[in-house]
Amino acid sequence: MEPDKVFIDIRTSPLTLSQVMVEVSRLQTEYPDYEIFMDGDAYAIVGRRRTG
């Protein structure tokens, strides 16, 4: 299994919440084979390759 891909590190990102939401939508379109979500432990927007 490949590790999660970090797209946005929330701790260091200058983006506002609305900008992060726009980026999440863009990432979902750009990476349709990934599940894009907020990882609370990593405090980041990450992608995990879909299986099945």
URPEGI-V34762 format. One record per residue. N is the residue number from 1. RES is the residue in one small letter. NEAR is the number of other C-alpha atoms within 10 Angstrom. D_LAST is the distance of its C-alpha to the last C-alpha in Angstrom with 2 decimals. Layout:
n=N res=RES near=NEAR d_last=D_LAST
n=N res=RES near=NEAR d_last=D_LAST
This chain:
n=1 res=m near=6 d_last=12.75
n=2 res=e near=6 d_last=14.49
n=3 res=p near=8 d_last=16.78
n=4 res=d near=15 d_last=16.70
n=5 res=k near=14 d_last=18.61
n=6 res=v near=17 d_last=21.73
n=7 res=f near=15 d_last=22.79
n=8 res=i near=18 d_last=25.74
n=9 res=d near=15 d_last=27.75
n=10 res=i near=18 d_last=29.35
n=11 res=r near=9 d_last=32.29
n=12 res=t near=9 d_last=33.53
n=13 res=s near=10 d_last=32.47
n=14 res=p near=10 d_last=35.38
n=15 res=l near=12 d_last=33.22
n=16 res=t near=10 d_last=34.08
n=17 res=l near=10 d_last=31.62
n=18 res=s near=9 d_last=31.66
n=19 res=q near=11 d_last=31.08
n=20 res=v near=16 d_last=28.07
n=21 res=m near=13 d_last=26.61
n=22 res=v near=12 d_last=27.30
n=23 res=e near=16 d_last=25.61
n=24 res=v near=20 d_last=22.45
n=25 res=s near=12 d_last=22.42
n=26 res=r near=11 d_last=23.11
n=27 res=l near=18 d_last=20.35
n=28 res=q near=16 d_last=17.77
n=29 res=t near=11 d_last=19.16
n=30 res=e near=10 d_last=19.54
n=31 res=y near=13 d_last=16.09
n=32 res=p near=11 d_last=13.70
n=33 res=d near=13 d_last=10.70
n=34 res=y near=18 d_last=11.94
n=35 res=e near=15 d_last=12.46
n=36 res=i near=22 d_last=16.29
n=37 res=f near=15 d_last=18.29
n=38 res=m near=16 d_last=21.56
n=39 res=d near=15 d_last=21.50
n=40 res=g near=9 d_last=24.69
n=41 res=d near=6 d_last=25.17
n=42 res=a near=12 d_last=25.06
n=43 res=y near=14 d_last=26.71
n=44 res=a near=19 d_last=24.70
n=45 res=i near=22 d_last=22.27
n=46 res=v near=20 d_last=19.21
n=47 res=g near=23 d_last=15.87
n=48 res=r near=17 d_last=12.71
n=49 res=r near=15 d_last=10.00
n=50 res=r near=10 d_last=6.85
n=51 res=t near=8 d_last=3.76
n=52 res=g near=2 d_last=0.00
